[in-house]
Amino acid sequence: SAAIVRSAGMQCFTGSSAFVPWKAILGTRFVAQYEAKKIGGAITDVYFDGKDYWHQLPDGRWTASNKADISLRLRVESGLSGEVPRDETASELDRALFAIQQNNTVECVAPQVFQPRGLNRIGAARVVNCSNLECCQPSEDRAAGPESFPWIHAFLRGFFDPPDALDNFLAWLQRWYRSALDRAMLPGQTLYIAGPPNRGKTLLSNVILSQMFGGHADASSFLTGEETFNSQLFEVALWTLDDALPCSDSRRHAHYSGIIKKMVANRVFSFREKYKVTRTVNWNGRVVVTLNTDPESLHILPDLDISLQDKLCLFKVADTERNFPPDLINVIRGELPSFCRWLLNWAAPDEVVGDTRYGARSYWHEELVDNARAVSGSYSFGELLQMFMKDKDGPWVGTASELFQQMSLPDSGLDMLAKEYTPFRVGKMLGKLRAQGKPIKNRIYEGVCIWTITVLENVPF
């Protein structure tokens, strides 16, 4: 008839017991369900990576907290008690921390742009997506046409050479935008855009595409191997490389070509951040490279072998004067929602639709391909090989070391040109030429790679 309500039960002044716990009054099952609901609500979207506790701030950003900090948050925000009740061995706070470690342990927390929010799986790993990136939302006017984005429409209509390459670009862009909007971003080709200066190449990549997909990052240092830490890159969906020479020697260019190929073909990457453990991210973004068409700038193109044919798009910009209004950024920002709506409704012609892997067909401008191969290392070696085969009556058969030896003989007339090569590099050059469809074959005989070379007249390397 006289009692005081306490957090763990009732303190009694009459009756046979001085204290009666809630389990005795309400039943063990009810109390267990109440505690589970209270603790479960408090630890929703709190994850433990083996070291830190991760949770979201009110503005949506994810942050890592140590045990003391997360305990303070659970006490203040969720009202969990740190006191151990009578006849118990753990407090509500202890049970919450234990539940997080038992049920919400993950391999890492990392950004996965335009992928499902929250807890995801990368293979067998449990990874929390901490990305809050948003793409440009389409206009609510579902009938939006070119008249609702006049500047962007006129810009794109006159941008490409030839003009019908626009359909290939739009098919590439539509697949990317649709999948980003659905937060299930699909892979696509790396884009190279070449043309004269001041024609809008950088405007397209760093402004129009950047505003469509929530920003961009300059990836030149990472793609060229100058920087290994890449955490800031995986926080955006668009990587750009603008008129930068990727490397000064063939070895670094080969590294650059391999990275470009990997960015298209792979889905899972290592997320490296200074002073932190390397994490794993799922990334299906795009790399867009802009360049001029002079021979020096064309070195930014990767080695154009057969393995890259479906992974790159090479567009050329029309040499047409552009009129850029002073408030262009605001004009583009105002027109983009209507352009995005129109892009979603646009029906791609059958000839630009590709397979399910990349969605749109790869586009290679023939002039750019020829110019790129003319400045490549394999082209120079191909010319040397043509000189070597000039007086041969039939095919030449041998190993890369034997070919290097014969080219280096003083009476070959090629010894001064061949001195920059090695047997290993000769083998690599032969492989590149073969990958480009040149009349070179190889086979393995007792562990040795045997090359058969047939150079016909007027076969360009």
Summary of the structure (lengths in Angstrom):
residues: 461
radius of gyration: 31.2
end to end distance: 101.2
largest distance: 117.5
contacts: 1368
relative contact order: 0.10
helix: 40%
strand: 18%
